[in-house]
């Protein structure tokens, strides 16, 4: 088949127009030629049948008035010698396509906003019922406006698209990701908490500080890691969360539904180093269920300018700042 409409994008947009236009009489002129039979057809009508059935096209032979019927999705599979459309009509179709796509995106965005507002309302109602405090504001006022999540830079593209997902969510959705954690540590985190009744692997762990033994153990590979800055007040206000007084993998770390009321602990988070006695507490966690959406990410810290350059192209559609901050790394 030869055609004056040879590029696939134009063909796809014409098919989209024929499938979606509401007018029974098309506002564009499409001509179909079969030179072998010396027949020339003109698109005459687009018949809408139902919401579940494809429209039916009516083509009329220009000399005899003979009619042929076809589906939009098959129109370019017919044995036409040539299909003609003017540039003006092709522009009409392109504009129609872009307008409809924009409308669809706006509808999808409005739906997402509505669903997110409903989700947050449900969470806040649940917290009021349970007597959960305003933990986000309290922790922010204690000097922690941001919490931290450590991630391999190879996972950033997925995080920007899907958010920071829990260990179990990643497994259930079979998402390709890189993991620097120890299997033995993950095994110790495999248990059900007694506050909301979820497995710890159903939560995303956030830290008050990354000056902890775990990051120190990764110091030879820190150029492959990034630190995500998470808005404390917003993420705690709008999601289920629990608090651990120490690394969750330790049986000595208690879990609580509200912030840990211990000023010495918050002082410890701000100290650069740790002792053998307090290293478990320095790794205290805030656990967020079941994921952390990209909207909660305030920024990204990297160890080197090279890492910044690698990640920067992924941030074109986000307003997430990124910069080097060696003070948080070893």
VENWO-V359655 format. One record per pair of residues at least 24 apart in sequence whose ideal C-beta (glycine too) atoms are under 8 Angstrom apart, sorted by sequence separation. I is the first residue (numbers start at 0). J is the second residue. If there is no record, write none. Layout:
BEGIN
i->{I;I}
j->{J;J}
END
This chain:
BEGIN
i->{23;38;153;205;259;293;298;300;20;151;21;45;151;293;302;31;38;40;151;252;300;17;151;251;205;249;167;252;167;168;246;166;167;245;18;165;166;245;18;165;244;246;17;165;245;246;247;165;179;245;246;17;164;202;244;247;163;243;179;242;243;242;243;204;242;243;195;241;242;33;35;179;240;241;31;33;34;195;240;32;33;34;194;240;241;31;32;199;239;240;32;192;238;239;31;32;235;238;31;32;30;235;18;29;30;234;238;17;18;29;30;29;148;28;148;14;17;27;28;148;149;234;14;147;148;207;29;146;147;188;14;28;146;147;149;188;194;208;210;13;14;27;146;147;187;193;194;207;208;210;212;233;234;27;147;187;192;194;210;211;229;233;210;27;143;149;163;184;10;26;27;149;230;212;229;230;211;229;230;228;229;158;213;227;228;153;155;211;212;228;4;13;152;210;211;227;228;151;152;227;228;2;151;152;208;226;150;151;225;226;0;20;149;150;225;226;13;16;149;150;206;207;225;0;2;149;150;206;0;3;4;148;149;206;207;224;0;1;2;3;13;16;147;148;205;206;0;1;2;3;4;9;12;16;19;147;204;205;222;3;12;15;147;148;204;205;221;222;225;146;147;204;205;145;146;203;222;12;15;145;202;203;222;4;145;146;202;203;225;144;145;202;203;205;144;199;201;202;203;143;144;146;201;203;197;139;197;138;139;195;138;135;136;135;138;135;226;135;135;136;134;135;226;226;133;224;134;221;134;221;218;218;123;123;125;214;215;122;214;122;122;210;119;209;209;210;138;137;141;168;143;167;168;134;142;165;134;141;165;131;132;143;164;165;131;132;164;129;142;163;162;163;161;162;162;162;160;159;158;158;146;148;155;138;152;145;152;159;155;159;152;156;152;155;159;159;147}
j->{47;62;177;229;283;317;322;324;45;176;47;71;177;319;328;58;65;67;178;279;327;45;179;279;234;279;198;283;200;201;279;200;201;279;53;200;201;280;54;201;280;282;54;202;282;283;284;203;217;283;284;56;203;241;283;286;203;283;220;283;284;284;285;247;285;286;239;285;286;78;80;224;285;286;77;79;80;241;286;79;80;81;241;287;288;79;80;247;287;288;81;241;287;288;81;82;285;288;82;83;82;287;71;82;83;287;291;71;72;83;84;84;203;84;204;71;74;84;85;205;206;291;72;205;206;265;88;205;206;247;74;88;206;207;209;248;254;268;270;74;75;88;207;208;248;254;255;268;269;271;273;294;295;89;209;249;254;256;272;273;291;295;273;91;207;213;227;248;75;91;92;214;295;278;295;296;278;296;297;296;297;227;282;296;297;223;225;281;282;298;75;84;223;281;282;298;299;223;224;299;300;75;224;225;281;299;224;225;299;300;75;95;224;225;300;301;89;92;225;226;282;283;301;77;79;226;227;283;78;81;82;226;227;284;285;302;79;80;81;82;92;95;226;227;284;285;80;81;82;83;84;89;92;96;99;227;284;285;302;84;93;96;228;229;285;286;302;303;306;228;229;286;287;228;229;286;305;96;99;229;286;287;306;89;230;231;287;288;310;230;231;288;289;291;231;286;288;289;290;231;232;234;289;291;288;231;289;231;232;288;232;231;232;232;235;233;324;234;235;236;235;236;327;328;236;328;240;328;242;329;328;329;236;237;239;328;329;237;329;238;239;327;237;327;328;329;258;258;262;289;265;289;290;257;265;288;258;265;289;256;257;268;289;290;257;258;290;256;269;290;290;291;290;291;292;293;293;293;293;296;285;291;299;285;301;297;306;313;310;314;309;313;310;313;317;319;327}
END
